[in-house]
Amino acid sequence: MSRSRWIIAAVLGILVLIVILQNTDAVETKFLFVTIYMPRAVLLFGTTLVGFVVGLVACRRSKW
């Protein structure tokens, strides 16, 4: 990867980390028939992680 892509990825990573760390209050999350109480930071991190994995899979499939 070029140097500019690494810089953009680092800046985006830092911004995501700042948003996650600033949202620590508990939230109620409903998923199908289950209600889960968790810190908003955990929910944001999980959502970001799922989006990252989906992006990687989509990228690998398009190159294949």
N, C-alpha and C positions, 0 to 999 in steps of 0.2 A: 504494500500500500504506500501511496505517496505521503510525503510529510504533511501536506495540508489535510488529508483525510484523517491522519492520526490526531492532528490538532482539533479538528472539528469533532471527532469522536470523544476526545478528552473533555472538551468544553461541554458537550451535551451530557456526558456522564456526570460531570460535576454539577450541572444544573438539575439533573434528575435526582442526584443525591441530596442537594439542598432542599428540593421540594419534599422529598420523602422525610427528611429529618425534621422539617418544620410542621409536619402533620402527624402528631403522635397521639391525639385524642382517640378514644375508642369509638367505633362505628358498628352499626348492626348491618350485616350483609346477608341477604337471602339468596340461596343458590338451590334451585329446584324446591325440595321440601324441607331444607335444612336452614336454620337461622344461626349464623355464627357472629359472635362478638370478638372483634380484634382491633388492634391499633390501626389507624388509617395508614401508617407508614408500611405495615406489613402488607396491606391490601395494595397499595401503590407499587411496592417492590414486586409483589407477585404478578401484578398486571404487566409491569414493565418487563419482567423476566419472560412471561408467556409471549409477549409481543416480539421480544428479541429472538426467541427460539423459532417462532413462526416465520419471522423474516429470514433467519438463517436457512430454514427448510425450503422456503420459497426461492431463495437465491440459489441454493444447491440444485434444486429441481430445474430451474431455468438454464443453468449451465450444463446440466446433464443432457 
